[in-house]
Amino acid sequence: MLQTSLMRRVSGGLLALFFFLVSASAAPSSRDTIPGYHRVELTRGPQNHLLMPATINGRSATFLVDTAIDLSLLRAEGGKNFGLRSLPQQVRTAGQFLPAGETELSAGGANLGRETFALYQASQLGGPIPGLKGSRADGIIGLNFLRRYKAVINCRSRHLFLKTDPARRMDASNAMKAGFARVPLEEDRRGYLTVPCKIRGRSGRLLLDTGAFLTSIDDGAARALGVTASPSKITARGLDGKVRPVDLAQVDDLQLGGVPIAPQKFVVIDVFGRRTPLRTFTGMGRLEYFVPRKIAPGDTIFGLLGNELLDQRRAIIDFEEMALYLK
């Protein structure tokens, strides 16, 4: 997952991409109604994240929807305010054991019943989770929730569909997916959802990460692929919470499944945490990654598939079919 407060110091190409995203984002459509599914209207945060408005025990809350986190999370310091009931157990996520609690969760006007959350301190994820209008979110909706409800995420219309009728199945040929190319999702041995890709004719995978603001390529993979990166004034906090420099690279031949992606610049970052970190600081020009689990360098994961490409290609993520649809 990746957030940014970088805008004034980003290079022209990346800045233009940001304004494209803001101007091109479509408003939610009331036509996306599917029998057997409950629809939740999402919002875009200032850093292009998908945010889910909800209520916890009747109190308003905001969650970031993140396909790169295995369990749903809730800020520990907000737990008491929401009337959270502590559970006599801990759960393992983000490479550590966290206390657990449960509470009543509602979204889109529907009561979803009791939901279990792992409770985190902001420092355990390298900083606060980005929310609305510069405020912090109350937590993260993770893969356990999305899988349980056989969720469908329409990244362009900003709708989250939760399956309420087990007998129903969203037809892949329905109007919402008409004219889209189907790309299979694959779960790797660590539980990541990955998308097949090709760069310069070499096959690999990208981690599907709706919590990532921009698509990024690991610097080691970029060197192996012969992708030339140029230094930028941006720094980033990586998987281990340490700040490192970020480069930019033009990629002209990326394919997702068999879908060609228009030539554009991507972030190149040390995804695997090999480089010496810089001093942590707060200010303009920093990207922040909050991917909680370690990716092994031996995996053929080239990087993270982030929100700007998902939005650009009008992506639909279907957890029942385990497929990504791209326009």
C-alpha positions as CSV (number, residue, x, y, z in Angstrom):
1,M,0.0,0.0,0.0
2,L,1.4,3.4,-0.8
3,Q,0.5,7.0,0.0
4,T,2.0,10.3,-1.0
5,S,2.2,14.0,-0.2
6,L,4.6,14.6,-2.9
7,M,3.0,16.7,-5.6
8,R,5.1,19.9,-5.9
9,R,8.4,18.0,-6.2
10,V,7.3,15.2,-8.5
11,S,8.6,15.1,-12.1
12,G,6.4,16.5,-14.8
13,G,5.4,13.1,-16.2
14,L,4.3,11.7,-12.8
15,L,2.5,15.0,-12.0
16,A,0.6,14.8,-15.3
17,L,-0.4,11.3,-14.4
18,F,-1.8,12.5,-11.1
19,F,-4.0,15.1,-12.8
20,F,-5.1,12.6,-15.4
21,L,-6.4,10.4,-12.5
22,V,-8.2,13.2,-10.8
23,S,-9.9,14.5,-14.0
24,A,-10.7,11.1,-15.5
25,S,-12.2,9.4,-12.4
26,A,-15.8,8.6,-13.1
27,A,-18.6,9.4,-10.7
28,P,-20.3,6.3,-9.2
29,S,-23.2,5.1,-11.3
30,S,-26.5,3.9,-9.8
31,R,-26.8,1.5,-12.7
32,D,-24.3,-0.9,-11.1
33,T,-27.0,-2.9,-9.2
34,I,-26.6,-6.7,-9.1
35,P,-29.1,-9.1,-7.6
36,G,-27.7,-11.1,-4.7
37,Y,-25.1,-8.4,-3.9
38,H,-25.1,-5.5,-1.6
39,R,-23.5,-2.4,-3.1
40,V,-21.3,0.0,-1.1
41,E,-20.2,3.3,-2.7
42,L,-16.5,4.0,-2.2
43,T,-14.8,7.3,-2.3
44,R,-11.4,8.3,-3.5
45,G,-9.0,9.7,-1.0
46,P,-6.7,12.7,-1.8
47,Q,-4.0,10.2,-2.7
48,N,-6.3,8.1,-4.9
49,H,-6.9,5.3,-2.4
50,L,-10.3,3.6,-2.3
51,L,-12.0,4.4,0.9
52,M,-15.0,2.6,2.4
53,P,-17.4,4.7,4.6
54,A,-18.8,2.5,7.4
55,T,-20.3,2.7,10.9
56,I,-19.0,0.8,13.9
57,N,-21.5,0.3,16.6
58,G,-23.4,3.2,15.1
59,R,-20.4,5.6,14.9
60,S,-19.0,6.8,11.6
61,A,-15.7,5.3,10.4
62,T,-13.5,5.2,7.3
63,F,-11.5,2.2,6.0
64,L,-9.0,1.9,3.3
65,V,-9.7,-1.1,1.0
66,D,-6.4,-2.9,0.6
67,T,-5.9,-6.1,-1.4
68,A,-2.4,-6.5,-0.2
69,I,-3.2,-7.1,3.5
70,D,-4.5,-10.4,4.7
71,L,-6.6,-9.3,7.7
72,S,-8.8,-6.3,8.4
73,L,-7.2,-3.8,10.8
74,L,-8.6,-1.2,13.2
75,R,-6.6,1.5,15.0
76,A,-6.1,0.3,18.6
77,E,-6.4,3.8,20.0
78,G,-9.9,4.1,18.4
79,G,-11.1,0.7,19.6
80,K,-12.6,2.0,22.9
81,N,-14.4,4.9,21.2
82,F,-16.1,2.3,18.9
83,G,-17.1,0.1,21.8
84,L,-14.8,-2.7,20.6
85,R,-15.0,-6.0,22.5
86,S,-11.6,-7.4,23.1
87,L,-11.0,-11.1,22.3
88,P,-8.8,-13.4,24.3
89,Q,-6.6,-14.1,21.4
90,Q,-4.0,-12.6,19.1
91,V,-3.8,-12.9,15.3
92,R,-0.7,-12.8,13.2
93,T,-0.4,-10.2,10.4
94,A,2.1,-7.7,9.2
95,G,4.8,-10.1,10.4
96,Q,3.8,-9.7,14.1
97,F,1.1,-10.8,16.6
98,L,-1.6,-8.3,17.2
99,P,-4.5,-8.3,19.7
100,A,-7.9,-8.9,18.3
101,G,-11.4,-7.5,18.9
102,E,-14.8,-7.6,17.4
103,T,-17.6,-5.1,16.8
104,E,-20.8,-4.5,14.8
105,L,-20.0,-3.2,11.3
106,S,-22.3,-1.6,8.8
107,A,-21.6,-0.3,5.3
108,G,-23.8,1.1,2.5
109,G,-26.8,1.0,4.8
110,A,-26.5,-2.7,5.5
111,N,-25.7,-4.3,8.8
112,L,-22.8,-6.8,8.1
113,G,-22.9,-8.2,11.6
114,R,-20.0,-8.7,13.9
115,E,-16.5,-8.3,12.4
116,T,-13.2,-9.3,13.8
117,F,-10.3,-6.8,13.5
118,A,-6.6,-7.0,14.3
119,L,-5.7,-3.9,16.4
120,Y,-2.7,-1.9,15.4
121,Q,-0.7,1.1,16.5
122,A,0.2,3.5,13.7
123,S,3.9,3.0,14.5
124,Q,3.5,-0.7,13.7
125,L,2.6,0.1,10.0
126,G,5.2,2.8,9.6
127,G,2.6,5.6,10.1
128,P,-1.1,6.5,9.9
129,I,-3.3,5.0,7.2
130,P,-4.4,7.8,4.8
131,G,-8.1,8.8,5.0
132,L,-10.4,11.6,3.8
133,K,-9.2,15.2,3.5
134,G,-5.8,14.6,5.0
135,S,-7.2,12.8,8.0
136,R,-6.2,9.3,9.0
137,A,-8.4,6.3,8.3
138,D,-9.8,4.2,11.1
139,G,-8.4,1.0,9.7
140,I,-8.1,-1.3,6.7
141,I,-10.5,-3.7,5.0
142,G,-8.3,-6.7,4.1
143,L,-8.4,-9.9,2.1
144,N,-10.3,-11.9,4.8
145,F,-13.3,-9.6,4.5
146,L,-13.2,-9.4,0.7
147,R,-12.9,-13.2,0.3
148,R,-15.7,-13.9,2.8
149,Y,-18.1,-11.8,0.9
150,K,-16.9,-12.9,-2.6
151,A,-16.4,-9.2,-3.2
152,V,-16.3,-7.4,-6.5
153,I,-14.5,-4.1,-6.7
154,N,-15.2,-1.7,-9.6
155,C,-12.2,0.6,-9.4
156,R,-13.5,3.1,-11.9
157,S,-17.1,3.5,-10.7
158,R,-15.9,3.2,-7.1
159,H,-18.3,0.5,-6.0
160,L,-17.7,-2.5,-3.7
161,F,-20.2,-5.4,-4.2
162,L,-20.6,-7.8,-1.3
163,K,-22.3,-11.1,-1.9
164,T,-25.4,-11.6,0.3
165,D,-27.1,-14.5,-1.5
166,P,-24.9,-17.6,-1.6
167,A,-27.0,-19.0,-4.5
168,R,-26.2,-16.1,-6.7
169,R,-23.1,-15.7,-8.9
170,M,-22.1,-12.6,-10.8
171,D,-22.2,-13.5,-14.5
172,A,-18.9,-12.6,-16.1
173,S,-20.8,-11.6,-19.2
174,N,-23.0,-9.0,-17.5
175,A,-23.0,-5.4,-18.6
176,M,-20.5,-4.3,-16.0
177,K,-17.8,-6.5,-17.6
178,A,-18.8,-6.3,-21.2
179,G,-15.9,-5.5,-23.4
180,F,-13.3,-6.2,-20.7
181,A,-10.4,-8.6,-20.9
182,R,-10.2,-11.2,-18.2
183,V,-6.8,-11.7,-16.5
184,P,-6.6,-14.6,-13.9
185,L,-5.5,-13.8,-10.4
186,E,-3.2,-16.3,-8.6
187,E,-2.6,-16.6,-4.9
188,D,1.1,-17.3,-4.1
189,R,2.4,-19.3,-1.2
190,R,2.4,-16.3,1.0
191,G,-1.2,-15.4,0.3
192,Y,-0.6,-12.5,-2.0
193,L,-2.9,-12.0,-5.0
194,T,-0.7,-11.6,-8.1
195,V,-1.3,-10.8,-11.7
196,P,0.7,-12.3,-14.6
197,C,2.7,-9.7,-16.5
198,K,5.4,-9.3,-19.1
199,I,8.1,-6.6,-19.4
200,R,10.5,-6.7,-22.3
201,G,9.2,-10.2,-23.1
202,R,10.0,-11.7,-19.7
203,S,7.2,-13.2,-17.7
204,G,6.7,-12.4,-14.1
205,R,3.9,-11.2,-11.7
206,L,2.8,-8.0,-10.1
207,L,1.3,-8.0,-6.6
208,L,-2.3,-6.7,-6.8
209,D,-2.4,-3.8,-4.4
210,T,-5.3,-1.4,-4.2
211,G,-3.5,0.2,-1.3
212,A,-0.7,1.4,-3.6
213,F,-1.0,4.9,-4.9
214,L,1.2,4.2,-7.9
215,T,2.4,1.1,-9.7
216,S,6.0,0.3,-8.9
217,I,8.8,-1.9,-10.1
218,D,11.4,-3.4,-7.8
219,D,14.8,-1.9,-8.5
220,G,16.4,-5.4,-8.7
221,A,13.8,-6.5,-11.2
222,A,14.3,-3.3,-13.2
223,R,18.0,-4.0,-13.5
224,A,17.5,-7.6,-14.5
225,L,14.9,-6.5,-17.1
226,G,17.2,-3.9,-18.5
227,V,14.8,-1.1,-17.6
228,T,16.7,2.2,-17.2
229,A,15.7,4.2,-14.1
230,S,16.5,7.9,-13.5
231,P,17.0,9.4,-10.0
232,S,14.2,11.6,-8.7
233,K,13.8,13.9,-5.7
234,I,11.3,11.5,-4.2
235,T,12.0,9.2,-1.3
236,A,9.9,6.3,-0.1
237,R,9.3,4.3,3.1
238,G,9.5,0.7,2.1
239,L,8.3,-2.6,3.5
240,D,10.5,-2.4,6.5
241,G,9.5,1.2,7.4
242,K,12.8,2.6,6.3
243,V,13.1,5.6,3.9
244,R,15.0,5.0,0.6
245,P,15.4,6.9,-2.6
246,V,12.9,6.4,-5.5
247,D,13.8,6.4,-9.2
248,L,11.5,6.8,-12.2
249,A,11.6,4.6,-15.3
250,Q,9.8,4.7,-18.7
251,V,8.3,1.3,-19.5
252,D,7.0,0.9,-23.1
253,D,6.0,-2.7,-23.3
254,L,4.2,-3.8,-20.1
255,Q,1.5,-6.4,-20.5
256,L,-1.0,-7.5,-17.8
257,G,-2.1,-10.9,-18.8
258,G,-2.4,-10.3,-22.6
259,V,-3.5,-6.7,-22.2
260,P,-0.9,-4.2,-23.5
261,I,-0.4,-1.1,-21.3
262,A,0.4,2.3,-22.8
263,P,4.0,3.5,-22.4
264,Q,4.4,5.5,-19.2
265,K,6.6,6.2,-16.3
266,F,6.6,4.0,-13.2
267,V,8.2,4.2,-9.8
268,V,11.2,2.1,-9.2
269,I,11.8,1.3,-5.6
270,D,13.7,-1.2,-3.4
271,V,10.7,-3.4,-2.7
272,F,12.7,-6.1,-0.9
273,G,14.6,-3.8,1.5
274,R,18.2,-4.4,0.3
275,R,19.4,-0.9,0.2
276,T,20.7,1.1,3.2
277,P,17.9,3.3,4.5
278,L,18.0,7.1,4.7
279,R,17.0,9.1,7.7
280,T,13.3,9.2,8.2
281,F,11.6,12.6,7.7
282,T,8.2,14.1,7.2
283,G,7.5,16.5,4.3
284,M,6.9,16.9,0.6
285,G,8.3,14.4,-1.9
286,R,7.9,11.2,0.0
287,L,6.0,8.1,-1.0
288,E,5.0,5.7,1.8
289,Y,4.5,1.9,1.4
290,F,2.7,-0.1,4.0
291,V,2.8,-3.6,2.4
292,P,2.8,-5.7,5.6
293,R,4.3,-9.0,4.5
294,K,7.8,-9.8,3.2
295,I,8.2,-10.7,-0.5
296,A,11.0,-13.1,-1.1
297,P,13.5,-12.0,-3.8
298,G,13.3,-15.5,-5.3
299,D,9.7,-14.9,-6.3
300,T,9.1,-13.7,-9.8
301,I,7.3,-10.6,-8.5
302,F,8.4,-7.6,-10.5
303,G,6.6,-5.1,-8.2
304,L,3.2,-3.7,-7.2
305,L,0.2,-3.1,-9.4
306,G,-1.3,0.1,-8.0
307,N,-4.3,2.3,-8.2
308,E,-3.3,4.5,-11.1
309,L,-3.3,1.6,-13.5
310,L,-6.4,0.0,-12.0
311,D,-8.2,3.2,-12.4
312,Q,-6.8,3.9,-15.9
313,R,-7.9,0.5,-17.2
314,R,-11.3,0.6,-15.4
315,A,-10.4,-2.5,-13.5
316,I,-12.9,-4.8,-11.9
317,I,-11.6,-7.2,-9.3
318,D,-13.7,-10.4,-8.8
319,F,-12.9,-12.4,-5.7
320,E,-15.3,-15.2,-6.6
321,E,-13.9,-15.8,-10.0
322,M,-10.4,-14.9,-8.9
323,A,-10.1,-12.6,-11.9
324,L,-9.1,-9.1,-12.8
325,Y,-11.0,-7.5,-15.7
326,L,-9.4,-4.7,-17.7
327,K,-10.8,-2.4,-20.3
